[in-house]
């Protein structure tokens, strides 16, 4: 008889524990600033997708390579000028 009482008590406790309401998330309120930023990012992504073609990407790649080569050449020229000035300095 005691076994039945313990089983019934455990069943009742389990039923009470499982009957509790599960809190749902409240609906998120609209954030106008965040909505505006999301729209701006979507517009930028759309513009990038529309205006990037393989030809334009290749042209941009060539321009970047040219700029890189010019930069390296100007660094070499500047480095040579600095080295020349350093060589001309005489210790006192």
N, C-alpha and C positions, 0 to 999 in steps of 0.2 A: 504494500500500500504506500509506503514511503517513497518507493521508486517511482510510482505513478505521480505522486505529488511533486517530486523533484523534476520529473520530465515535464509535467504540466507547468511548473514554475518557470523552467528554462524556456519552454515554448512561449509562454506569456511574455517573458522579458524580451525574447527575440522579436516577437510580433510588435511589441511596443517600440523597440529600438528601430525597427525597419519601417514603422509607419510615420516617422518624422518627415516633415516636408523638406524636400531638397530645394534649397534656394536657387532660383534661376538668375542668370545675369540680367541686369536691367538693360533695356535697350540703350544703346549709346546715343548721346545727344549729338546733334550735328555741330561741328566746329567750323565756323565760316572761314577762319584763317587757314585751317588745314585743308578744307575743301578747295579754297582758292589756290593754294600751293600745289595740290594734286592736279588741278586742272592745268596749271602752268606747266608742270612736268609732263603731263600727257601731251600738251600742245608742242612742247619742245621735242619730245620723242617722235611725234608724228611728223614734224618738220624735218627732223634728221632722217627719218626713214624715206620721206618723199624726195629729198634733195641729195641723197647719197647713191650714186651709181658707180659701177666699176670704173668707168672712164674718169669720173671726177675723183675717185679715190686714188687712181693711178697718177693723175695730175697732181694731187696734193702730196702724194708720196715723192714724186720727182721734185716738187718745190722744197719739201722738207730736206731731201738729200742735198739739193743745191745750197740751201741755207746752212746745213751742217758743214759742207765742204768750205764755204766762205768763212764760217766761224773758225774752223780749224786753221785755215790759211792765215786769218788775222791773228790768231793766237801764236802761230809760228813766227809771224813777222814781229809781233810785240815781244815775244820771248827773245828773238835774235837781237832786237834793239836793246832790251834790258841787259842781255849778256854782253853786248858790245860796250855799253856804258859801264858795266861792272869791271870789264877788262881795262877800261881807260882810267879807272880810279887808281891812284898811286898811294901806297901806304905812307903815312907821315912818320 
